[in-house]
Structure formats: C-alpha cells, structure tokens
Amino acid sequence: ITGLIGIPVVNSIIIDRKIESIFLKISLLLSSISFCFLAFVLNSMILLTLISLTGFLLLPLYAIIMYWIEEHFGEGIQGTVTGLVGLVSRALSGLSLIFTYYFVANTRMYFSFIALLLIISFISSIAPPKNHGPHIEVSR
C-alpha cells in the first residue's frame, strides 16, 4: 500500500526536481540496507516498518524508469526499449521466485537473498544515463 502511495507522491517530487538518478541510487541503497538489517533482526514492528519503507521507495522506480525511456529514447524505439525492460523485469522476477522456494524455510536466508538482489541492482544503478540526456533516434 505504501508503494501505491509513493507513486504519485514521490514521482511528482523526483521528476519535477530532475533527480531521478539520485533517487534510484538512494532507494536501492536504503532498501539493500533494510533487507540486510531484516536478515539479522526479526521483529514484527521492524519488519512492517522496513517493508513499508522499501515499498514506498521501490514501487515508484518502475514509473521513473518508464519516464526515462520516454525522455532518453526516440519514438522509433520507445516500444522496443519498454518491452525489453518489461521482459528483463519479469524474467528476473521469475528467477527470484524460483530461487525463493529454496529460502522459504529460513527467514534470515530469504531476507539475505533479497538484500543480495538489491545490492546487485544498486551496483547496476551506477551506470544509467544522467537525467535528461540526449534522445536516441532510430535511423530508418
């Protein structure tokens, strides 16, 4: 629910200030830290708070990525890039769901696994283009 609240609230602030790249990195870093913390401290109040925080931070990122596609790619390839992002997103979600089966019995291992995925995402977030770079057009 906090993620759904975050989409209109966070995205309007982040996009208006043109700090999408910074928000991406901060969100992934805070979420990684949250899940690392959850791997060692299992308390229902902390769990609820940190899961809510990560939902508030991570769900708006998908809309920001779609906005980036619109901003950084010409009309000729926006659909292709959007499809590629969707394909990769679903493939990684499916793989993480398959691997989750092996971690369900151990909560600490499960949160460590999610933290590892977020850390990899954070490291990958260092490469995206700076906000509002040049458009890439397809030659016909």
Residue pairs with C-beta under 8 A, 6 or more apart in sequence:
1 52
1 55
2 52
2 53
2 55
2 56
3 55
3 56
3 58
3 59
3 60
4 59
5 56
6 55
6 56
6 57
6 59
6 60
7 59
7 60
7 63
10 23
10 56
10 57
10 60
11 60
11 63
11 64
11 67
14 20
14 23
14 60
14 64
15 64
15 67
18 131
18 132
19 131
20 64
20 67
20 68
20 131
21 128
21 129
21 130
21 131
23 61
23 64
24 61
24 64
24 125
24 128
25 122
25 125
25 126
26 57
27 57
27 58
27 60
27 61
28 58
28 118
28 121
28 122
28 125
29 122
30 53
30 54
30 57
31 53
31 54
31 57
31 58
31 118
32 115
32 118
32 119
32 121
32 122
34 50
34 53
34 54
35 50
35 54
35 111
35 112
35 114
35 115
35 118
36 111
36 112
36 115
37 46
37 50
38 46
38 47
38 50
38 111
38 115
39 108
39 109
39 111
39 112
39 115
40 108
42 107
42 108
62 89
65 85
66 82
66 85
68 128
68 129
69 78
69 81
69 82
69 85
70 78
71 132
71 133
71 135
72 129
72 133
72 134
72 135
72 136
73 81
73 135
73 136
74 135
74 136
74 137
74 138
76 137
76 138
76 140
77 136
77 138
92 117
96 113
96 114
96 117
99 113
100 110
100 113
103 109
103 110
103 113
104 110
